[in-house]
């Protein structure tokens, strides 16, 4: 499970992956990077700007 995300972020990643402009992948991490440290968190993602809804 090294490439999968912490369960805390599951709902957020599910939501982001449904956005048409997101470049979600078919990997355990789904193409998203995220982290948490000291009560702060971050999410990295790519937007597929070539898509009509981007």
Order of alpha helices (4+ residues) and beta strands (2+ residues): alpha-beta-beta
